[in-house]
Amino acid sequence: MLDALLKVAGRTEPGFSRKIIKWAITCTANGQFTGVIPLAETRGREYQYCPNLNQPELVAGGEKRSHFLAEGLRTIALYWEDGKKQKNQEKYRGKHKYFCGLLESASQDAPYLKAAAKMLKDEEAIIVIHADLKRQKAKPTENATVMVDGINPLERDDWKEWWRKFRLTLYTPKKTTVKMRCFATGELVEPLMTHPKIKGLAGVGGLGTGDVLIGFDKDASQSYGLEQSANAAVSEDAATAYAETLSGLLRDKGIKLGGAMVTYWFLGSIPDEDDPFSWLTEPPDQISAVAELKANQLLKAIKEGRRPDLAGNRYIALVLSGAAGRVMVREIMEGAFESLVANIEKWFSDLAIVSREGNRSSPFPKFSSVAEDNVPPPLISSLWRAALTGGMIPTSAMSRTLMRIRADFVADRSPLEIRFSIIKAYLKRKGDQNMEAYLNKEHPHPAYHCGRLLAVLARLQRTALGDVGSGVVQRYYAAASQTPGLILGKLTTNAKNHLGKLEGGLAWWYENLIAEVISRIRNDVPRTLTLEEQSLFALGYYQQLAALKAGKGDKLENITDNNKE
């Protein structure tokens, strides 16, 4: 994993980091404040090479320290929320003083920075800066920099050599007496004792300040007399590169799935429009058929040699979460780009399901909708693996979905269409090649037709009696889907009462439909259904109901309503 991260790392250097900067506090060459300007209309402007201190450098020396040039508004402008505790105020005043000191020290190489320090040390200027920030509704947590006479130091190099030398004076890490073999590069190096933190996992168990991927802070984790991260030796350059790269991937390509974050990358360049992961998270036009067609076209182009740039490419995907300040790598998946496209095409095909109106395919939602709320991270990982590798849908996903469907029916709610998609994909990948997106009257299993029969009986009741509150589905779905032999016979017998309330043509149509469905069961209604058979029952019910809504059922019901008027 580290080797793959370093291959896509690009330009990195210890002491520098990519940051998003929202505001620039501007002044003249003599330090007169001229205004606060937004650097971008959205969340901010990205700068690839901002000065940055790691955690040991920030806390060493017993003084309040800050980053250089790019910092939060609390530090640069003493701009914080009302009611901030005195202790916290003093902390940011100390960081502000340090920030101004850095500007003055760096002015030996970049003279214009002295004017910025003068502005920020002026208490009257700070008051005016606060007013401007409030007017523009700036948030104290947003990052800012300084500009002097239109000069943005983050776009210049004149301060960088000073910064490299200054940083060496801040913190002298412990070193081993001998060089060690780097886990990431294989070279002999002086191992970095405390690695940079990975940011981006705060919403999935991680800390806002970041989490370490490699760290040994407990004696029980250390061996052979080695201290800290010397137990897994990595050089400072390699540690900076992997940490910056992984944090960037989580920021730019992070996908939150329940209690985990997914990120991914390709070993070769991939145009955004050909990124299969984007089809999973943002399906084109929200319709599975479009994404499925796009995948099919891309596969064809690769096989015909029209896309040699994609043919030999590979992908790597990670499922991550945080725990007690550490990065937990839950899953690593790697494979050929061509296989990824084929598997995602299969994912769309297997999940395709008719809409409940019955006249079109159901729009395909994001992957996060497949992994519904409160799904345990291990199950989310399994579903993600199934999408990327073409593997099985976990039985636990199917059983959870069945329970939700039953609960929806009992509560008189229409279950989400995606729930039936999950069941269909489960059955398809279990080998049921008779399972289709639309109603299949030729399906060989009686459980499927038992579900169809309940849908027909429920529709018959509604046609005959109208809205009667708690109907057949609300009262009997849960029992019928598990023990159809005990329920469907009674419901079929009672259907004669409903048929007697209909006009002759409509009653005849329903009688024929019931007879057709029962003929598929062959008068052998199963007494009980296994979990897998219950999933067939659910799909039979849903697809039959969709067919009724799309076809003759709706027209006949309208005729009946008109006759009652």
N, C-alpha and C positions, 0 to 999 in steps of 0.2 A: 504494500500500500504506500509506504513512504517513497519507494522508488518511483511509483507511478505519479505521485504528487509532485516530485521533483522534476519529472519530465515535462510537466505542464506549468512549472512555477514561473517561468519568465524571469524578469529582472527583479531581484530582491537584494536587500543589503541590511545587515544588522543596524539598528538605529533608525530605520525608515519604515514607513507603513502607508498603506493606502487608506485614505480617510474621506468622509463626506463632509464638506464644509458648506454651511448654509449662509453665513453672514460675513461681511467684511466691514470692520470699523475703520473709517477713513480719516485722514488728517492731512494738513499741509506740511511742507518741508520744515516749518518751524514749530510743529506740534499742535496746531490749532485743529480741533475737531471739526469735520465737515459733513458728517452724516454716516448712517448705517445703511448699507446697501445689500440686498439679497443677491447671492451669486447664482441662483437658479430659481425658477418659479416653483419647482416641486420641492423635494426634500433637501436639495443642495447640489453642489457641484463636486464631482469626484476628482481628487488629486492623488496621483499614483505614488508620489515620493515625499510624503510629509515626515518631518522629524518625529521620532517616537522613542519613548523610554519603556523598557519592560518593567515588570513589577519589582524585581530586586533593585533596579536602578532608581525607581521612584521612592522606595522606602528607606534606602540606605542613607546613612549620614545623620539620622535623627532630626532632619529638617523637613518642612513642607516643600515638596517639589511638584513641578508641573511639566507638561510637555512644552515644546518650543514651537512658536508660530501658530500652531493649530491646537486650540483647546476649547473647552466648553465655556459658555457665556458666564457661568457662575465664577469661573476663574479669571477670565480675561477682563470682564466688566463688572464683577461683583454683583451680578444680576441674578437674584434668586427669588423663590416664591415667598410671598408674605408669610410671616410666622416661622421662618427658618430659625431653628434653635441657635442660641448664642455660640454653643460649641462648634456647630457646623459653620457658622459665619466666620469664626476665627480660623477654621481650617482653610476656608477659601480665601480669606485675606492673606494668609501665609502663602498659599499657592499663587495668588495674584502678585505678591511682592517678588516671588521667585521668577515668575513669568517676565515681569518688567526687568529684573536683573539679567535674564537671558538676552533680552533685546539689547540692553546696554552693552553687554559683553560681546555680542555678535556684531555690534556696530563698528568694531575695529576692521572687519572685513566687508560689512554692508552698512555704510555710514547712515543711510536713510532710516535704519531701524531705531536710531537714537530719538528721532522725532516721535515715533510711535510710543516709545517708553515714556517720553515727556507727557504725551496726551493721557496715557492710562494712569499716570501718577497724579494727575490734576483732579482733585476731588470735585471741583465745579464741572469739569468736563464729564466726569462719571455720571453726575446727576442728569446732564443733558443727554448722555448716551442712553441712560435708563428710560427717559421719556420717549426717545426715538424708538427704542426696542419695544416698549409697551404699545406705542402707536401702530407698529407693524405686527403686533401680536406674536412676537418672538417667544420661544420657549426656552427656559433656562438650561434645558438639557441639550440644546442644539449647539453645534460647533461653530467657531468663528475664527477669523484671522485678522490681520491688520493690513492696511494699505496706506502708502505715503505718496502723495502727489501722483496717484494712479499706478504706482508700482506695487504689484502683488508679489511678495517674496516667494510664495509657493510656486511661482512660475520662473524663478531665477535660480542660479547655481552659486552665486557669490558667497553665500553663507554656509554652504555644505561642508567645505573642508574644515572650517572652524568647528562646526557641529561634530564632525567625526573625532577631532582631537579632544574637544570638551567632554564628549561622552566617555572617553577612556579614563577620565579623572573621577567619574562618579562612583564606580563600583568595581571592585576587584574580586571576581568570583574565585571560589576555591578551585584549585587545579590539582589534578593527579600528578604523581611524580613521573609517570611515563605516558607516552602517547598510546592511544587505544584505537582499535579498528572501528570506524564509523558504521553504525547499523544501516544508515541510509545510503552512503556512497561507497563503502568498502575501503576508504582511504584511512591512513594513520593520522589521527587528529587529537587535539586537546578537547576532551568532551565538555560540553556546556553543562554546568551543574543544575541550572534551573531553566527549563524551557519556556518559550513564549506561550501565552494562553490562546486557545481557540475561542473565537467569539461567534455567537449566533445560535447558541443552544439554551438561551435564557427561558424560552417558552416550553422547553421539554426537559426540565429538571436541572438545567445548567445555571450558572451564576451570571449576573449581569456584567461582571468584570471579566468573564471568560473562564475556561476550564482547560486543564492540562491534559494533553494526550499521553505524554511520557513524563512520569514523575515518581520519585521514591522518597517520600517524607517519613516513612515509618521503618523502624529497625527490622521488622519482620519481612519487609519487602527487599532488603538489601543483602548482598552476598559477598563473600571473599574480602571483607573489610572495605568494600567500596562505598562511597557516600553519594547520596542523592542520585542524579541521573547518570552518574558514571556506571551504574548498573546496566544501562542500555546506552552506550556511548554514541553521541551525535554531536557533530561540530556546531558552532554557533551559526555559521552560514547556512548549513543544511536545516537546522532547527528553525531559523528565521524563515527560510524558504517554504518549508512544509506548513508552518503555522499561518503565514500570510496567505498561502494558496488555499488552504482548507477554509480559513475564515472568509476569504473572498468567494469561494464556491458556495458556502452556506448563505452568504449575503445575496449573491447574484442568481444562484440556481438551487436555493434551498426550498424544499417542499415539505410543509408540515403535515404529517399524517398522524393524527391522534397525539400520543405521547412521544413521538419520535420525529426526527428530521431526516429527510432524504436529500442527498446531493449526488451529483454525477459529473463526469467529464469524459471527453474522447481523447485518445492519444493522437489523433490527427484532427485537422480543422474540419468543422461541420457547419455549413450555412444554417442560420436560424430556421429557415423554412423547411430544412431537411432533418431537424432535430426530433426524433421519435418521442423523446420524453415530453416535449411540449404538446404532442397530440394527446398524451395521457392526462396532462394537467390542464390544458386549454384546448379541448377538441375543436377542430375547425367547424365554425358555424354551429357548434354544439350538437352535431349530428354524427353518429358513429359511422354511417355509410361513407361520409366524406373522408374521414380519417382513414377508414379501411381502404378506400379507393386510392388515396394518396400513398399509403404503404404499398399497395399492390403495384402502382406505377413505379415507385422507387425501386422495388425489388426487381421488376422487369428491366429497368434501366441498368442496374448493377449486373444482372445476368447476361445482358446483351452487350456489355462492355462499354456502354455509353457514360458510365459514371465510375471510371477507374479510381477517382479520388476517394471513393467510399468503399471500394471493394475490400481493401486490406485493413480498414480501420477497426478499432476496438473501443469498447466502452468499459468504464468502471463506475459502479454505483455503490454508495455507502448508506447504511441506515444507522443513525447516531442518536444518542440522547446524553443528558448530563446526569451525574450523580455525585454529590458531595465534592464538587469542584473538579471532577474528572470527566473526561470524555469516554463514554461507553460506545464501542463499536459493536453494534448488534448484528450487522450483516455486511459482507463484502461480496458483490457480484461482479463478474467480469465475463466478457464474451465478445464475439465478432459482431460488428455493426450490422451485417447482413442478417444474422440470426436474430438480433434485437428487433429489426424491422418486421421480420416474419412472425416473431412471437407476439408483437403488439398488434399486427394485423389479425392474428388468431384471437387475441384478447377481445378486439372489437367484434369479430364474427361470433364468438361464443357468447358474448353478453347481449348481442342484438335481440330485441324483443319487441313485439307489437305494442303500440300504445293502447291505453285502456279504451280509447274511442274506436280502435280496431281498423282505422283507415290509413294508417301510416306506421312507420317504425318509431319507437320511442326515442326522443332526443337523448343523446348519451352525455351524462354529466362528467364532471371531473373525477379523477381517481379518488379524491378525498370523500366523495359521496359514496363510493363503494365501501370504503373503510369508514363506517358511520361512527358517530360519537360514542365514546366509552368503550371502543374496541381496544383490547389489551395490545400493547406494542408488539409482542411476539406474533399475534395474529395479523397485525398490519404488515409486519415483515413478510409473513407467509403469503399474503395476498399480493404484495409488491413483487415477491419472487415469482409468483405464478404469472403475473403480467409480463415480466421481463424474460422469463425462461420457458414459458409455455407449460409449466408444471401444473400439478393438481390444485384445485381450489380446496382448502382445508375443510374437513367435515365439520369442524367447529363453526366455521363461517356459515355453512349451510344450516346447521341446527339453530344458531342464533337468529338467522334470517326467518326461519320457520316460526320461531317463537314470537318474533315481532309481527309477522303477518297475522298470526292467530290473535295477538293482543289488539291489533288494529281492527280486525273484524268484530271482536267482542265489544269494542268501544265505538262501533259504528263509524270507523274511519276507513278511507280508501288507502290501502297500503301503497307505498311508493313503488313506482314501476321498476326502479333499480333493484328492489328486493327480488322480484321475479327474474331479473337478468342474472343475478348471482346464482339463483337456483338452477337456471338453465345452463349457465357456464359450468357449474359443478357436475351436472348430469352429462353434458357433452364430453367433459374431460374424463368422466368415469367410463366412457365408451358408448353412451346412448346416442347413436347416429340417427335415430328417428326423431330426436327432439329438434324442432324447428322454431323459428321466431314467431310464426303464426300457427293457428290451430292445425293440428294434424289428426284428421279423423281415422287415419290408418295406424296410429300408434298401437303397438302390440300389447302394452301393459294395461290390465284392468284398472289399476289405481288412477291412471291418467283419466280414464273415462268416468270413474267415480266422481272425480272433481268436476268433469264436464256436466254430469247429471245434476250435481248440486247447483251449478250455475243456472241450468235450464229451469229447475224447480223454483229457484229463487226468483228468476225473471217471470215465470208463470204466476207466482203469487202476486208480484207487483202489478202485472198486467190485469189480473182479476180483481184485486182488492185495492190497488193504489198504495199510497204510503201508509203502512199500518204500524209504524214505530219499530218495535223490535221484531224483525222479520226472520226468515229462515236462516239467513247467513249469520246474523248476530247470535241466534239461539243455538244453532246446530253445527256451525263450521268446525269449531275445535273438536267436537266429538266425532263428526263425520269424517274428518281428515285422519283420525286415529283408529276408529272402529266403524268403518262404513257399513259392515254387515248388520250392525245393530241399529243404525239410524236411517239409511237410505230407503230400506223397504217401507218403513212407516211413512216417510215423506212422500214416497211414490204413491202409496195408497191414498194419502190425503190429497194428492194432486187431483184426484177425480172430482173433489168438491170445487176446486178452482176451475177446472175445465168446464164444469157445469154453469159457470157464471159468464162464459165467453160466447160470442157469436159463433155460429157453426163453422165458418171458414177458419177462423182464428183457432178454435178448439181443435179442429182437424190438423192444423199446422203444428200445434204444440204436441199433439198425440204422436204424430209421425216423428218429430224430433226426439221425443222421449224414447220412442221405440228404437230409433236408430242408435242412440247412445247406449241403451240397455243391450242391444244386439252386440255391441263391441265388448261389453262386460261378459257376455255369454251366460247370463243368468247365474253367474258364480261370483257374487259380490264378496270380496275378502272380508273375513271377520275382523282382522286387525291389519294395520300397515306398519312396516318398518319405517325408520327415519327417512331412508332414501325413497321409499314408496310414498311417504307423506309429501315429499318434494314434488313427485309426479302428480299427486292429487292437486297441489297448489297451482301448478302450471296448467293442468287441465281445466281447473276452475277459471283461472284468469284468462286463458286464451279463448275458451268458449264464451265467456262474458264479452270479451272484446269483439268476437265474431258476431254475436247477437247485436251489439251496439252499432256495428258497421253495416249490418245487412238487414234482412227481412224483419228481424225482431223489432227494430225501432219503428219501421213503417207500420207494422201491424199494431203496435202499441198506440201510435198516433190515431189509427183508425178507431180503436177501441175508445180512446179518450173523446173523440168527436161524437161517437154514438151515445156516450153518456150525457152529452150536453143537451 
